[in-house]
């Protein structure tokens, strides 16, 4: 993370931590929301994904240090971009949900749903594989199957290599 981005991150996250907004949800730490927001801003993408498992320790209210930032994403992966079709996004989400919610525990891999920013997904976890995703919205618009969506991500667990075009 370059110095300019680091300073912006500190400006964004510190007031939120001090005001207690960090308590909005333990399942979705504010620090990861801010990181994905920065990913969207720095790449111009419409959607952001990261792997579902939680990075590092939570950041407590008060002064945020460089070490705290490395605890959010400790391995300093590159921020990548790709263009995904709406159809690929649904397939990727269905695959992730099956690996997380499979009825047979031997089919479960990981156990966490992919983290994202820029879309709202409505699912029915009780549905069979391939039929869990009911609706997906990008902003206020329903996802279009054939449309390409500029996407940013960290690590291949954010967006597997088999999905998308123009990966950078």
Backbone torsions as a table, in degrees:
resi	resn	phi	psi	omega
1	UNK	NA	126.6	-179.3
2	UNK	-74.1	166.4	-174.7
3	UNK	-60.7	-41.5	-179.7
4	UNK	-62.2	-45.5	178.8
5	UNK	-65.4	-40.7	178.5
6	UNK	-60.2	-45.8	179.3
7	UNK	-63.1	-41.4	178.5
8	UNK	-63.4	-42.9	178.7
9	UNK	-58.6	-45.7	-179.6
10	UNK	-62.9	-39.3	177.7
11	UNK	-64.5	-38.4	-178.3
12	UNK	-73.1	-43.1	-170.6
13	UNK	-84.9	-33.3	-175.5
14	UNK	-59.8	-49.3	178.7
15	UNK	-61.4	-36.8	179.7
16	UNK	-65.1	-39.4	179.8
17	UNK	-69.7	-42.1	-178.8
18	UNK	-66.3	-37.7	-178.3
19	UNK	-77.9	-8.0	178.4
20	UNK	90.0	4.2	179.3
21	UNK	-63.3	-16.8	179.4
22	UNK	-60.2	-21.6	-177.7
23	UNK	-80.6	6.8	-175.2
24	UNK	-59.5	-35.8	176.6
25	UNK	-168.6	126.4	177.7
26	UNK	-69.2	-25.5	-179.6
27	UNK	-74.6	-20.2	-175.4
28	UNK	-135.2	76.2	-175.4
29	UNK	-55.6	137.5	-179.3
30	UNK	-56.6	-35.0	-179.4
31	UNK	-59.0	-37.9	179.2
32	UNK	-72.9	-31.7	175.1
33	UNK	-63.3	-45.3	-179.3
34	UNK	-64.2	-41.3	179.0
35	UNK	-61.1	-45.4	179.3
36	UNK	-66.3	-36.0	176.2
37	UNK	-61.2	-42.7	177.2
38	UNK	-65.8	-36.4	177.1
39	UNK	-61.9	-45.0	178.7
40	UNK	-61.4	-46.2	-177.6
41	UNK	-64.4	-41.9	-174.8
42	UNK	-76.5	-21.4	-178.5
43	UNK	-107.1	-17.0	-175.3
44	UNK	77.6	10.3	-179.3
45	UNK	-72.9	164.4	179.5
46	UNK	-96.9	-28.9	-177.9
47	UNK	-128.3	151.4	176.4
48	UNK	-133.8	137.9	177.6
49	UNK	-130.7	146.6	167.2
50	UNK	-140.2	165.6	178.7
51	UNK	-60.5	157.4	-175.2
52	UNK	-78.4	-26.6	-178.5
53	UNK	-70.6	151.4	-172.4
54	UNK	-82.2	133.4	174.7
55	UNK	-86.3	145.7	165.6
56	UNK	42.7	-169.5	-178.3
57	UNK	-87.9	152.4	175.0
58	UNK	-62.9	153.3	176.2
59	UNK	-94.4	123.8	-179.1
60	UNK	-84.6	156.3	179.0
61	UNK	-56.7	146.5	179.6
62	UNK	123.9	-157.0	-178.5
63	UNK	-65.7	132.4	178.3
64	UNK	-99.9	127.4	-177.4
65	UNK	-106.2	167.0	175.7
66	UNK	-59.9	-37.6	177.6
67	UNK	-60.5	-38.6	176.7
68	UNK	-59.7	-40.4	-179.3
69	UNK	-65.6	-39.7	177.2
70	UNK	-67.2	-24.5	175.3
71	UNK	-71.4	-25.0	178.5
72	UNK	-70.6	-52.7	176.2
73	UNK	-132.6	86.6	-168.5
74	UNK	-68.4	-21.7	-173.9
75	UNK	-96.8	3.0	176.2
76	UNK	52.6	53.8	-179.5
77	UNK	-73.3	156.3	176.2
78	UNK	-69.3	152.3	172.9
79	UNK	-88.5	121.6	-176.4
80	UNK	-110.5	163.2	176.4
81	UNK	-131.3	156.6	178.6
82	UNK	-159.9	155.1	172.9
83	UNK	-103.2	122.5	-179.7
84	UNK	-114.1	140.0	172.5
85	UNK	-78.8	160.0	175.0
86	UNK	-57.3	-39.5	178.6
87	UNK	-61.9	-41.6	178.5
88	UNK	-66.4	-38.2	179.1
89	UNK	-61.2	-46.3	178.8
90	UNK	-63.5	-44.5	178.7
91	UNK	-60.4	-42.7	179.3
92	UNK	-63.4	-42.7	178.7
93	UNK	-66.4	-43.1	178.1
94	UNK	-60.7	-43.5	179.1
95	UNK	-61.5	-44.6	-180.0
96	UNK	-64.3	-42.4	179.5
97	UNK	-64.3	-39.0	178.9
98	UNK	-66.3	-40.3	178.7
99	UNK	-67.7	-22.8	-179.7
100	UNK	-92.1	-39.9	-169.4
101	UNK	-113.0	10.9	-176.9
102	UNK	-52.0	137.4	178.9
103	UNK	-63.0	-37.2	178.3
104	UNK	-86.6	114.9	-176.7
105	UNK	-59.5	-22.7	177.9
106	UNK	-72.1	-16.5	176.8
107	UNK	-91.6	-8.2	-179.8
108	UNK	-78.4	137.4	179.2
109	UNK	-134.4	111.6	176.8
110	UNK	97.9	-73.5	177.9
111	UNK	103.8	6.6	-179.5
112	UNK	-128.9	139.6	177.2
113	UNK	-77.8	140.3	179.8
114	UNK	-51.4	140.0	176.1
115	UNK	-88.4	141.8	-178.9
116	UNK	-147.8	163.4	174.3
117	UNK	-143.7	136.2	179.2
118	UNK	106.2	-5.3	177.6
119	UNK	-141.0	154.5	173.6
120	UNK	-117.9	129.5	-177.3
121	UNK	-119.8	128.8	176.7
122	UNK	-107.8	122.3	-175.7
123	UNK	-128.2	161.8	169.2
124	UNK	-122.2	104.5	-174.6
125	UNK	-66.7	-21.2	-178.6
126	UNK	-79.1	-11.9	-179.7
127	UNK	-70.5	159.0	178.0
128	UNK	-69.6	163.6	179.1
129	UNK	-53.1	139.5	179.2
130	UNK	84.7	-4.0	-179.2
131	UNK	-129.2	18.2	-177.7
132	UNK	-82.8	-39.6	-178.9
133	UNK	-73.7	119.0	-178.2
134	UNK	-96.6	-46.6	179.2
135	UNK	-149.7	147.4	175.7
136	UNK	-132.9	132.9	177.2
137	UNK	-120.4	135.8	171.1
138	UNK	-106.8	108.8	-170.6
139	UNK	64.8	-126.4	179.3
140	UNK	-97.3	-0.6	-175.4
141	UNK	-104.5	141.2	176.3
142	UNK	-67.6	139.8	179.3
143	UNK	-58.0	134.0	178.8
144	UNK	-102.3	122.3	-174.6
145	UNK	-53.5	-42.2	-175.8
146	UNK	-90.4	-6.0	-177.4
147	UNK	-81.3	145.0	175.1
148	UNK	-92.6	136.3	179.9
149	UNK	-118.5	121.9	176.3
150	UNK	-66.4	128.4	-171.6
151	UNK	-132.2	143.2	174.0
152	UNK	-118.4	153.6	-178.5
153	UNK	-160.4	161.2	171.1
154	UNK	-120.2	134.5	-178.5
155	UNK	65.6	151.7	-179.6
156	UNK	-64.3	-18.1	175.4
157	UNK	-71.5	-20.5	174.4
158	UNK	-70.1	-48.3	174.7
159	UNK	-142.6	111.4	-178.9
160	UNK	-61.4	150.9	-174.7
161	UNK	-61.1	-25.4	-177.7
162	UNK	-72.1	-10.3	-178.5
163	UNK	-103.3	140.5	168.9
164	UNK	93.3	176.9	177.7
165	UNK	-137.1	165.0	178.2
166	UNK	54.0	45.7	179.3
167	UNK	-71.8	129.2	178.0
168	UNK	-135.0	NA	NA
